Amino acid sequence: MSVQERKQRERADRERLIVATARELAEQQGWDAVTTRRLAERIEYSQPVLYSHFRGKREIIGAVALQGATEMAVALREATAGADGPRARVAALARGYLDFAERNPAVYDALFQLDGGLAYAREDTPAPLKDAFAALLECLGEVAGDGVHPGVFTEVFWASLHGIATLTRAGRLPPEDTGQRVELLVDRLAVL
């Protein structure tokens, strides 16, 4: 291995460590607790080293969001893989989405609540974000109904799931009724 290859590997390892540490700190204490000073202390590097990887917290949030989008896409595809028929797939997708949001609140916030400097719904949207949307579209496109654009239907369904996730987490909706909400969403929105 050349010196340059070793340095590139070490740089990539440091970047992964920064992102993992930021994510861990955010999951434990919230995003307000994530500062470059705290990250530097936790990973035992100086703040200038952090700034050599990320220009600030915004870019770190973006990196966590991209990692989270990849994980979400995998989770959604796994949730729907064993489901038999369109209704079962849509219900499994909804439960998988809500489970992901509940298990990963800091990642979910990085994806959908915080400014990570990422482009959404544009040509220059990063591939992991496009893939997470594609994981939704793959399942929901088949139940959009005649004359309904599959992408727009997916956006509406996704917005409904996002509302359930964020309102439940904020204590605005009782969590024990989530199953009923999913059933209602599937039965009323999807053309099965």
LONURO-677881 format. One line per 5 residues: their letters; for each residue y, z, x of N, C-alpha, C, O. Coordinates in Angstrom, 1 decimal. Layout:
<bagus>
a = Y Z X Y Z X Y Z X Y Z X ~ ...
</bagus>
This chain:
<bagus>
msvqe = -1.2 0.0 0.8 0.0 0.0 0.0 1.2 0.0 0.9 1.3 0.8 1.8 ~ 2.1 -0.9 0.6 3.4 -1.0 1.4 4.3 0.2 1.0 4.2 0.8 0.0 ~ 5.3 0.4 1.9 6.3 1.4 1.7 7.1 1.1 0.4 7.3 2.0 -0.4 ~ 7.4 -0.1 0.1 8.1 -0.5 -1.1 7.3 -0.2 -2.3 7.8 0.3 -3.3 ~ 6.0 -0.6 -2.3 5.1 -0.3 -3.4 5.0 1.2 -3.7 5.0 1.7 -4.8
rkqre = 4.9 2.0 -2.6 4.8 3.4 -2.8 6.1 4.0 -3.4 6.0 4.8 -4.3 ~ 7.2 3.5 -2.9 8.5 4.0 -3.5 8.7 3.6 -4.9 9.2 4.4 -5.7 ~ 8.2 2.4 -5.3 8.3 2.0 -6.7 7.4 2.9 -7.6 7.7 3.2 -8.7 ~ 6.2 3.2 -7.0 5.3 4.0 -7.8 5.9 5.4 -8.0 5.8 6.0 -9.0 ~ 6.5 6.0 -6.9 7.1 7.3 -7.0 8.3 7.3 -7.9 8.4 8.3 -8.7
radre = 9.0 6.2 -7.9 10.1 6.1 -8.9 9.6 6.1 -10.3 10.2 6.8 -11.2 ~ 8.6 5.3 -10.6 8.0 5.2 -11.9 7.5 6.6 -12.3 7.6 7.0 -13.5 ~ 6.8 7.3 -11.4 6.3 8.6 -11.7 7.4 9.6 -12.0 7.3 10.4 -13.0 ~ 8.5 9.5 -11.3 9.7 10.4 -11.6 10.2 10.1 -12.9 10.6 11.0 -13.7 ~ 10.3 8.8 -13.2 10.9 8.5 -14.6 10.0 9.0 -15.7 10.5 9.5 -16.7
rliva = 8.7 8.8 -15.5 7.8 9.4 -16.6 7.9 10.9 -16.7 7.9 11.4 -17.8 ~ 8.1 11.6 -15.5 8.3 13.0 -15.5 9.5 13.4 -16.3 9.6 14.4 -17.1 ~ 10.6 12.7 -16.0 11.9 13.0 -16.7 11.7 12.8 -18.2 12.2 13.7 -19.0 ~ 11.1 11.7 -18.6 11.0 11.5 -20.1 10.0 12.5 -20.7 10.3 13.0 -21.8 ~ 8.9 12.8 -20.0 8.0 13.8 -20.6 8.6 15.2 -20.7 8.4 15.9 -21.7
tarel = 9.4 15.5 -19.7 10.1 16.8 -19.7 11.1 16.9 -20.8 11.3 17.9 -21.4 ~ 11.9 15.8 -20.9 12.9 15.8 -22.0 12.3 15.9 -23.3 12.8 16.6 -24.2 ~ 11.2 15.2 -23.5 10.5 15.2 -24.8 9.9 16.6 -25.1 10.1 17.1 -26.2 ~ 9.3 17.2 -24.1 8.8 18.6 -24.2 9.9 19.6 -24.5 9.7 20.4 -25.4 ~ 11.0 19.5 -23.8 12.1 20.4 -24.1 12.7 20.2 -25.5 13.0 21.2 -26.2
aeqqg = 12.8 19.0 -25.9 13.3 18.7 -27.2 12.4 19.1 -28.3 12.8 19.7 -29.3 ~ 11.1 19.0 -28.1 10.1 19.5 -29.1 10.1 21.0 -29.2 10.0 21.6 -30.3 ~ 10.4 21.7 -28.1 10.4 23.1 -28.1 11.7 23.7 -28.6 11.7 24.7 -29.3 ~ 12.8 23.1 -28.2 14.1 23.8 -28.4 15.1 22.9 -29.1 16.2 23.3 -29.4 ~ 14.8 21.6 -29.4 15.7 20.7 -30.0 16.5 19.9 -29.0 16.5 20.3 -27.8
wdavt = 17.0 18.8 -29.4 17.7 17.9 -28.5 19.0 18.5 -27.9 19.4 18.1 -26.8 ~ 19.6 19.4 -28.6 20.8 20.1 -28.0 20.4 20.8 -26.7 21.3 20.9 -25.8 ~ 19.2 21.2 -26.5 18.8 21.9 -25.3 18.5 21.0 -24.1 18.4 21.4 -23.0 ~ 18.5 19.7 -24.4 18.2 18.7 -23.4 19.5 18.3 -22.7 20.3 17.6 -23.2 ~ 19.7 18.8 -21.5 20.8 18.5 -20.6 20.3 18.0 -19.3 19.2 18.3 -18.9
trrla = 21.1 17.3 -18.6 20.7 16.8 -17.2 20.5 18.0 -16.3 19.6 18.0 -15.5 ~ 21.3 19.0 -16.5 21.1 20.2 -15.6 19.8 20.9 -15.9 19.1 21.2 -14.9 ~ 19.5 21.1 -17.1 18.2 21.7 -17.5 17.0 20.8 -17.0 16.0 21.3 -16.5 ~ 17.1 19.5 -17.3 16.0 18.6 -16.8 15.9 18.7 -15.3 14.7 18.8 -14.8 ~ 17.0 18.7 -14.6 16.9 18.7 -13.1 16.2 20.0 -12.7 15.4 20.0 -11.8
eriey = 16.5 21.1 -13.3 15.9 22.4 -13.0 14.4 22.4 -13.3 13.6 22.8 -12.4 ~ 14.1 21.8 -14.4 12.6 21.8 -14.8 11.8 20.9 -13.9 10.6 21.2 -13.6 ~ 12.3 19.8 -13.6 11.5 18.8 -12.8 11.7 19.0 -11.3 11.0 18.4 -10.5 ~ 12.6 19.9 -10.9 12.9 20.3 -9.5 13.4 19.1 -8.7 13.0 18.9 -7.6 ~ 14.3 18.4 -9.3 15.1 17.3 -8.6 16.5 17.6 -8.9 16.9 18.3 -9.8
sqpvl = 17.4 17.0 -8.1 18.8 17.2 -8.3 19.3 16.3 -9.5 18.6 15.3 -9.9 ~ 20.5 16.6 -10.0 21.0 15.8 -11.1 21.3 14.4 -10.6 21.1 13.5 -11.4 ~ 21.7 14.1 -9.4 21.9 12.7 -9.0 20.6 11.9 -9.0 20.6 10.7 -9.3 ~ 19.5 12.6 -8.8 18.2 11.9 -8.9 18.0 11.5 -10.4 17.6 10.3 -10.6 ~ 18.3 12.3 -11.3 18.2 12.0 -12.7 19.1 10.8 -13.1 18.7 9.8 -13.7
yshfr = 20.3 10.8 -12.5 21.3 9.8 -12.8 20.9 8.5 -12.1 21.4 7.4 -12.5 ~ 20.0 8.5 -11.1 19.5 7.3 -10.5 18.5 6.6 -11.4 18.2 5.4 -11.2 ~ 18.0 7.3 -12.4 17.0 6.7 -13.4 17.7 6.5 -14.7 17.4 5.4 -15.3 ~ 18.5 7.4 -15.2 19.1 7.3 -16.5 20.6 7.6 -16.3 21.0 8.6 -15.6 ~ 21.5 6.9 -17.0 22.9 7.2 -16.9 23.3 8.4 -17.7 24.4 8.9 -17.5
gkrei = 22.4 8.9 -18.5 22.8 10.2 -19.2 21.7 10.4 -20.3 20.7 9.7 -20.4 ~ 22.1 11.4 -21.1 21.1 11.8 -22.2 20.8 10.7 -23.2 19.7 10.6 -23.6 ~ 21.8 9.9 -23.5 21.6 8.8 -24.4 20.5 7.9 -23.9 19.6 7.5 -24.8 ~ 20.4 7.5 -22.7 19.4 6.7 -22.2 18.0 7.4 -22.2 17.0 6.8 -22.4 ~ 18.1 8.7 -21.9 16.8 9.5 -22.0 16.3 9.5 -23.4 15.1 9.3 -23.6
igava = 17.2 9.7 -24.4 16.7 9.6 -25.8 16.1 8.3 -26.1 15.1 8.2 -26.8 ~ 16.8 7.2 -25.6 16.2 5.8 -25.8 14.8 5.7 -25.2 14.0 5.0 -25.8 ~ 14.6 6.2 -24.0 13.3 6.1 -23.4 12.3 6.9 -24.2 11.1 6.4 -24.4 ~ 12.6 8.1 -24.7 11.7 8.8 -25.6 11.4 8.0 -26.8 10.3 8.0 -27.3 ~ 12.5 7.4 -27.4 12.3 6.6 -28.6 11.3 5.4 -28.4 10.5 5.2 -29.2
lqgat = 11.5 4.8 -27.3 10.6 3.6 -27.0 9.1 4.1 -26.8 8.2 3.5 -27.3 ~ 9.0 5.2 -26.1 7.6 5.8 -26.0 7.1 6.2 -27.4 5.9 5.9 -27.7 ~ 7.9 6.8 -28.2 7.5 7.2 -29.5 7.2 6.0 -30.4 6.2 6.1 -31.2 ~ 7.9 4.9 -30.3 7.6 3.8 -31.1 6.2 3.2 -30.8 5.5 2.8 -31.7 ~ 5.9 3.2 -29.5 4.6 2.7 -29.1 3.5 3.6 -29.7 2.5 3.2 -30.2
emava = 3.7 4.9 -29.6 2.7 5.9 -30.2 2.7 5.8 -31.7 1.6 5.9 -32.3 ~ 3.8 5.6 -32.4 3.8 5.4 -33.8 3.0 4.2 -34.2 2.2 4.3 -35.2 ~ 3.2 3.1 -33.6 2.5 1.9 -33.9 1.0 2.1 -33.8 0.2 1.7 -34.7 ~ 0.6 2.7 -32.8 -0.9 3.0 -32.6 -1.4 3.9 -33.7 -2.4 3.7 -34.3 ~ -0.6 5.0 -34.0 -1.0 5.9 -35.0 -1.1 5.3 -36.4 -2.0 5.6 -37.2
lreat = -0.2 4.4 -36.7 -0.2 3.7 -38.0 -1.4 2.8 -38.1 -2.0 2.7 -39.2 ~ -1.6 2.0 -37.1 -2.8 1.1 -37.1 -4.1 1.9 -37.2 -5.0 1.5 -37.8 ~ -4.2 3.0 -36.5 -5.4 3.9 -36.6 -5.5 4.4 -38.0 -6.7 4.5 -38.5 ~ -4.4 4.8 -38.6 -4.5 5.4 -39.9 -5.0 4.4 -40.9 -5.7 4.8 -41.9 ~ -4.7 3.2 -40.8 -5.1 2.2 -41.8 -6.4 1.4 -41.4 -6.9 0.7 -42.3
agadg = -6.9 1.6 -40.2 -8.0 0.8 -39.8 -9.3 1.0 -40.6 -10.0 0.1 -40.9 ~ -9.5 2.2 -41.0 -10.8 2.5 -41.8 -10.6 2.4 -43.3 -11.6 2.7 -44.0 ~ -9.4 2.2 -43.8 -9.1 2.2 -45.2 -9.7 0.9 -45.9 -9.6 -0.2 -45.3 ~ -10.3 1.1 -47.0 -10.9 0.0 -47.8 -10.0 -0.5 -48.9 -9.9 0.2 -49.9 ~ -9.5 -1.6 -48.8 -8.6 -2.2 -49.8 -7.2 -1.9 -49.6 -6.8 -1.0 -48.9
prarv = -6.3 -2.7 -50.3 -4.9 -2.6 -50.1 -4.3 -1.3 -50.5 -3.5 -0.7 -49.8 ~ -4.7 -0.7 -51.6 -4.2 0.6 -52.0 -4.5 1.7 -51.0 -3.6 2.5 -50.7 ~ -5.7 1.7 -50.6 -6.2 2.7 -49.6 -5.4 2.6 -48.3 -5.0 3.5 -47.7 ~ -5.2 1.3 -47.9 -4.4 1.0 -46.7 -3.0 1.5 -46.8 -2.5 2.1 -45.8 ~ -2.3 1.2 -47.9 -0.9 1.6 -48.0 -0.8 3.1 -48.1 0.1 3.7 -47.5
aalar = -1.7 3.8 -48.8 -1.7 5.3 -48.9 -2.0 5.9 -47.5 -1.3 6.8 -47.1 ~ -2.9 5.3 -46.8 -3.2 5.8 -45.4 -2.0 5.6 -44.5 -1.7 6.4 -43.6 ~ -1.4 4.4 -44.6 -0.2 4.2 -43.8 0.9 5.2 -44.1 1.5 5.7 -43.2 ~ 1.1 5.5 -45.4 2.2 6.5 -45.7 1.8 7.8 -45.2 2.7 8.5 -44.6 ~ 0.6 8.3 -45.4 0.2 9.6 -44.8 0.3 9.6 -43.3 0.7 10.6 -42.7
gyldf = -0.1 8.5 -42.7 -0.1 8.4 -41.2 1.4 8.5 -40.7 1.7 9.1 -39.7 ~ 2.3 7.8 -41.4 3.7 7.8 -41.0 4.2 9.3 -41.1 4.9 9.8 -40.2 ~ 4.0 9.9 -42.3 4.5 11.2 -42.5 3.9 12.3 -41.6 4.5 13.2 -41.1 ~ 2.6 12.1 -41.3 2.0 13.0 -40.3 2.6 12.8 -38.9 2.8 13.8 -38.2 ~ 2.8 11.6 -38.5 3.5 11.3 -37.2 4.8 12.0 -37.1 5.2 12.7 -36.2
aernp = 5.6 11.8 -38.2 7.0 12.4 -38.2 6.9 14.0 -38.2 7.7 14.6 -37.5 ~ 5.9 14.5 -38.8 5.8 16.0 -38.8 5.3 16.5 -37.5 5.8 17.6 -37.0 ~ 4.4 15.8 -36.9 3.8 16.3 -35.6 4.8 16.1 -34.4 4.6 16.8 -33.4 ~ 5.7 15.1 -34.5 6.6 14.8 -33.4 8.0 14.8 -33.8 8.7 13.7 -33.8 ~ 8.6 15.9 -34.2 9.9 15.9 -34.8 11.0 15.4 -33.8 11.9 14.7 -34.2
avyda = 10.9 15.8 -32.5 11.9 15.3 -31.5 11.8 13.8 -31.3 12.8 13.2 -31.1 ~ 10.6 13.3 -31.2 10.4 11.9 -31.0 10.9 11.1 -32.3 11.6 10.1 -32.1 ~ 10.6 11.7 -33.4 11.1 11.0 -34.7 12.6 11.0 -34.7 13.2 10.0 -35.1 ~ 13.2 12.1 -34.3 14.7 12.1 -34.2 15.2 11.1 -33.2 16.2 10.4 -33.5 ~ 14.6 11.0 -32.0 15.0 10.0 -31.0 14.9 8.6 -31.6 15.7 7.7 -31.3
lfqld = 13.8 8.4 -32.4 13.6 7.0 -33.0 14.6 6.7 -34.1 15.2 5.6 -34.1 ~ 14.9 7.7 -35.0 15.6 7.3 -36.2 16.8 8.1 -36.5 17.5 7.8 -37.5 ~ 17.2 9.1 -35.7 18.3 10.0 -36.1 19.4 10.0 -35.0 20.6 10.0 -35.3 ~ 19.0 9.9 -33.7 19.9 10.0 -32.6 20.2 8.6 -32.0 19.5 7.6 -32.2 ~ 21.3 8.6 -31.3 21.8 7.4 -30.6 21.1 7.3 -29.2 21.5 8.0 -28.3
gglay = 20.1 6.4 -29.1 19.5 6.2 -27.8 19.9 4.9 -27.2 19.4 4.5 -26.2 ~ 21.0 4.3 -27.8 21.5 3.1 -27.2 20.6 1.9 -27.5 20.7 0.8 -26.8 ~ 19.7 1.9 -28.4 18.8 0.8 -28.7 19.2 0.0 -29.8 19.8 0.5 -30.8 ~ 18.9 -1.3 -29.8 19.2 -2.2 -30.8 18.1 -2.2 -31.8 16.9 -2.4 -31.5 ~ 18.4 -2.1 -33.1 17.4 -2.1 -34.2 17.7 -3.4 -35.0 18.9 -3.7 -35.3
aredt = 16.7 -4.0 -35.5 16.8 -5.1 -36.5 17.7 -6.2 -35.9 18.5 -6.8 -36.7 ~ 17.5 -6.5 -34.6 18.3 -7.6 -34.0 17.4 -8.4 -33.1 16.2 -8.0 -32.8 ~ 17.9 -9.5 -32.6 17.1 -10.3 -31.7 16.7 -9.6 -30.4 15.6 -9.7 -29.9 ~ 17.6 -8.7 -30.0 17.4 -8.0 -28.7 16.8 -6.6 -28.9 16.8 -5.8 -28.0 ~ 16.2 -6.4 -30.1 15.5 -5.2 -30.3 14.3 -5.1 -29.3 13.6 -6.0 -29.2
paplk = 14.1 -3.9 -28.6 13.0 -3.8 -27.7 11.7 -4.0 -28.4 11.5 -3.6 -29.5 ~ 10.7 -4.5 -27.6 9.4 -4.8 -28.1 8.7 -3.6 -28.8 8.1 -3.8 -29.8 ~ 8.8 -2.4 -28.2 8.1 -1.3 -28.9 8.6 -1.0 -30.3 7.8 -0.6 -31.2 ~ 9.9 -1.2 -30.5 10.5 -1.0 -31.8 10.0 -2.1 -32.8 9.7 -1.8 -33.9 ~ 10.0 -3.3 -32.3 9.5 -4.4 -33.1 8.0 -4.2 -33.5 7.6 -4.5 -34.6
dafaa = 7.3 -3.7 -32.5 5.8 -3.5 -32.8 5.6 -2.4 -33.8 4.7 -2.5 -34.7 ~ 6.4 -1.3 -33.8 6.3 -0.2 -34.8 6.6 -0.8 -36.2 5.9 -0.4 -37.1 ~ 7.6 -1.6 -36.3 7.9 -2.2 -37.6 6.8 -3.2 -38.0 6.4 -3.2 -39.1 ~ 6.2 -3.9 -37.0 5.1 -4.8 -37.3 3.9 -4.0 -37.8 3.2 -4.5 -38.7 ~ 3.7 -2.8 -37.3 2.6 -2.0 -37.8 2.8 -1.7 -39.3 1.8 -1.6 -40.0
llecl = 4.0 -1.5 -39.7 4.3 -1.2 -41.1 4.1 -2.5 -41.9 3.4 -2.6 -42.9 ~ 4.7 -3.6 -41.4 4.7 -4.9 -42.1 3.2 -5.4 -42.3 2.9 -6.0 -43.3 ~ 2.4 -5.2 -41.3 1.0 -5.7 -41.4 0.3 -5.2 -42.6 -0.5 -5.9 -43.2 ~ 0.6 -4.0 -42.9 -0.1 -3.4 -44.1 0.7 -3.6 -45.4 0.2 -3.9 -46.4 ~ 2.0 -3.5 -45.3 2.9 -3.6 -46.5 3.2 -5.0 -47.0 3.4 -5.3 -48.1
gevag = 3.1 -6.0 -46.0 3.4 -7.4 -46.4 2.5 -7.9 -47.5 2.9 -8.7 -48.3 ~ 1.2 -7.4 -47.5 0.3 -7.9 -48.5 0.4 -7.3 -49.9 -0.2 -7.8 -50.8 ~ 1.3 -6.3 -50.0 1.5 -5.7 -51.3 2.9 -5.8 -51.8 3.3 -5.1 -52.7 ~ 3.7 -6.7 -51.2 5.1 -6.8 -51.5 5.3 -7.4 -52.9 6.2 -7.1 -53.6 ~ 4.4 -8.3 -53.3 4.5 -8.9 -54.6 5.1 -10.3 -54.5 5.7 -10.6 -53.5
dgvhp = 4.8 -11.1 -55.6 5.3 -12.5 -55.6 6.8 -12.5 -55.6 7.5 -11.8 -56.3 ~ 7.4 -13.4 -54.8 8.8 -13.6 -54.7 9.6 -12.5 -54.0 10.8 -12.5 -54.0 ~ 8.9 -11.5 -53.4 9.5 -10.4 -52.7 9.3 -10.7 -51.2 8.2 -10.9 -50.7 ~ 10.4 -10.7 -50.5 10.3 -10.9 -49.0 9.6 -9.7 -48.4 10.0 -8.6 -48.6 ~ 8.5 -10.0 -47.7 7.7 -8.9 -47.1 8.4 -8.0 -46.2 8.2 -6.8 -46.2
gvfte = 9.4 -8.5 -45.4 10.2 -7.7 -44.5 11.1 -6.8 -45.2 11.2 -5.6 -44.9 ~ 11.7 -7.3 -46.3 12.6 -6.5 -47.1 11.8 -5.4 -47.8 12.3 -4.2 -47.9 ~ 10.7 -5.7 -48.4 9.8 -4.7 -49.0 9.4 -3.6 -48.0 9.5 -2.5 -48.4 ~ 9.1 -4.1 -46.8 8.7 -3.1 -45.8 9.8 -2.2 -45.5 9.6 -1.0 -45.3 ~ 11.0 -2.7 -45.4 12.2 -1.9 -45.1 12.4 -0.8 -46.2 12.8 0.3 -46.0
vfwas = 12.3 -1.2 -47.5 12.5 -0.3 -48.6 11.4 0.8 -48.6 11.7 1.9 -48.8 ~ 10.1 0.4 -48.4 9.1 1.3 -48.3 9.3 2.3 -47.2 9.1 3.5 -47.3 ~ 9.6 1.8 -46.0 9.9 2.6 -44.8 11.0 3.5 -45.1 11.0 4.7 -44.7 ~ 12.1 3.1 -45.7 13.2 3.9 -46.0 12.8 5.1 -47.0 13.3 6.2 -46.8 ~ 11.9 4.8 -47.9 11.4 5.9 -48.7 10.6 6.9 -47.9 10.7 8.1 -48.1
lhgia = 9.7 6.4 -47.0 9.0 7.3 -46.2 9.9 8.1 -45.3 9.7 9.3 -45.1 ~ 10.9 7.5 -44.8 11.9 8.2 -43.9 12.6 9.3 -44.7 12.8 10.4 -44.2 ~ 13.0 9.0 -45.9 13.6 10.0 -46.8 12.7 11.2 -47.1 13.1 12.3 -47.0 ~ 11.4 10.9 -47.4 10.5 12.0 -47.6 10.3 12.8 -46.3 10.4 14.0 -46.4 ~ 10.2 12.2 -45.2 10.0 12.9 -43.9 11.2 13.8 -43.6 11.0 14.9 -43.3
tltra = 12.4 13.2 -43.7 13.6 14.0 -43.3 13.9 15.0 -44.3 14.3 16.1 -43.9 ~ 13.8 14.7 -45.6 14.2 15.7 -46.6 13.2 16.9 -46.6 13.5 18.0 -46.8 ~ 11.9 16.6 -46.4 10.9 17.6 -46.3 11.1 18.5 -45.1 11.1 19.7 -45.2 ~ 11.4 17.9 -44.0 11.6 18.7 -42.7 12.8 19.5 -42.8 12.9 20.6 -42.3 ~ 13.9 19.1 -43.6 15.1 19.8 -43.7 15.0 20.9 -44.8 15.9 21.6 -45.0
grlpp = 13.8 21.0 -45.4 13.6 22.0 -46.5 14.2 21.6 -47.8 14.4 22.5 -48.7 ~ 14.6 20.3 -48.0 15.2 19.9 -49.2 14.1 19.5 -50.2 14.4 19.5 -51.4 ~ 12.9 19.2 -49.7 11.8 18.9 -50.6 10.6 19.8 -50.3 10.4 20.0 -49.1 ~ 10.0 20.4 -51.2 8.8 21.2 -50.9 7.7 20.5 -50.3 7.2 19.5 -50.9 ~ 7.1 20.9 -49.2 6.1 20.1 -48.5 4.8 20.1 -49.3 4.0 19.1 -49.2
edtgq = 4.5 21.0 -50.2 3.3 21.0 -51.0 3.2 19.8 -51.9 2.2 19.5 -52.5 ~ 4.3 19.2 -52.2 4.4 18.0 -53.1 4.3 16.7 -52.4 4.5 15.6 -53.1 ~ 4.2 16.7 -51.1 4.2 15.4 -50.4 3.1 14.5 -50.8 3.3 13.3 -51.0 ~ 1.9 15.0 -51.1 0.8 14.1 -51.6 1.2 13.4 -52.9 0.9 12.2 -53.0 ~ 1.8 14.1 -53.8 2.3 13.5 -55.0 3.3 12.4 -54.8 3.3 11.4 -55.4
rvell = 4.2 12.7 -53.9 5.2 11.7 -53.5 4.6 10.4 -53.0 5.0 9.3 -53.3 ~ 3.6 10.6 -52.1 3.0 9.4 -51.5 2.3 8.6 -52.6 2.4 7.4 -52.7 ~ 1.5 9.3 -53.5 0.9 8.6 -54.6 1.8 7.8 -55.5 1.6 6.7 -55.9 ~ 3.0 8.5 -55.8 4.0 7.8 -56.6 4.6 6.6 -55.9 4.7 5.6 -56.5 ~ 4.9 6.8 -54.7 5.4 5.7 -53.9 4.5 4.5 -53.8 4.9 3.4 -54.0
vdrla = 3.2 4.8 -53.6 2.2 3.7 -53.5 2.0 3.1 -54.9 2.0 1.8 -55.0 ~ 1.9 3.9 -55.9 1.6 3.3 -57.2 2.8 2.5 -57.8 2.6 1.6 -58.5 ~ 4.1 3.0 -57.5 5.2 2.4 -58.1 5.8 1.2 -57.3 6.4 0.3 -57.9 ~ 5.7 1.3 -56.0 6.3 0.2 -55.2 5.4 -0.9 -54.8 5.8 -2.1 -54.8 ~ 4.2 -0.6 -54.5 3.3 -1.6 -54.0 2.6 -2.4 -55.2 2.2 -1.8 -56.2
vl = 2.5 -3.6 -55.0 1.8 -4.5 -56.0 0.3 -4.5 -55.6 0.0 -5.3 -54.6 ~ -0.5 -3.8 -56.3 -1.9 -3.6 -55.8 -2.9 -4.4 -56.7 -4.1 -4.4 -56.5
</bagus>
